[in-house]
């Protein structure tokens, strides 16, 4: 076994199986555990370690305290036409959000459009997964989410908004879907945690310390700034309206008015699926997406650029390489997984030096 300081390499399938077994041993239903593991490994495969297995210890820590319930009563509480609401009851957020998108896809197949909200969920992970999940089935997928205060609002010194992630995926002819995935913050909570693990400084102008001052020190950074100032602030505000306020569970105002609620981590999410073939004018959508992508990629390049990439293409390349070579994990993250497995009697798979 490598030391805690050394990185390791592990096949994606082996890591997914390992994490799934840890979740099952912790009390999750196998179906829930499998979804959680798959989506975490999807993020690590694409180089988005901030939303990968780095999260496992946090997910596990919340379960005994009821913050991430293994016995959640996940159920549909509203279903009318193209709209539905899925009550998560603090269940595992990755599984719940994929189920929400699957419900939206089912409605889109029937009506051309599906809107499904999930309420009272826990951390929803990499939002791009759900939009891509829809696009891989020939649909347009959109996902929006809001949470307790984590990000500053333009002009505030403390957290006021959630980091408000959003993602849009469209199918593409002769290629993988094009997926745009962003947070409304200049950096994410996961990226800040990743920086603390690695000891690398944060980029400038992305986070504030406890005194409301800019910092690049990951050990001092507490509050992400909104991306683009007023733009990120506006997105964060509007996504709370589209998600939390639509399901009668305001997260931000509740926490801002009651400091005790600031540490209650819940998320509300909206999953949208659109069937482009329900619109006769969009019958050539996939071919036109391909045409647009190729035309943009063929444009003259600015100084310092070897190529022009579409949203998600960098991650696709990283994933393709890591599927062949294995996922690289920092030693500290691997040590946490091994410790979690040991406490639950889960055998540890073989890993390789980087």
ZIUR-V270246 format. One record per run of one state. SS is the DSSP state (A for helix, B for strand, O for the rest). FROM is the first residue (numbers start at 0). TO is the last residue. Records with the same first field share a line. If there is no record, write none. Layout:
BEGIN
SS->FROM-TO  FROM-TO
END
This chain:
BEGIN
O->0-6  10-10  26-28  45-47  51-51  63-73  80-81  87-91  111-111  121-126  135-138  147-149  152-157  161-164  170-176  182-183  185-187  198-205  208-212  214-221  224-224  226-228  242-243  247-250  257-257  263-265  274-274  278-278  282-283  297-311  325-325  329-329  343-350  353-353
B->7-9  74-79  82-86  112-120  139-146  150-151  158-160  165-169  177-181  184-184  206-207  213-213  222-223  225-225  266-273  326-328  351-352
A->11-25  29-44  48-50  52-62  92-110  127-134  188-197  229-241  244-246  251-256  258-262  275-277  279-281  284-296  312-324  330-342
END
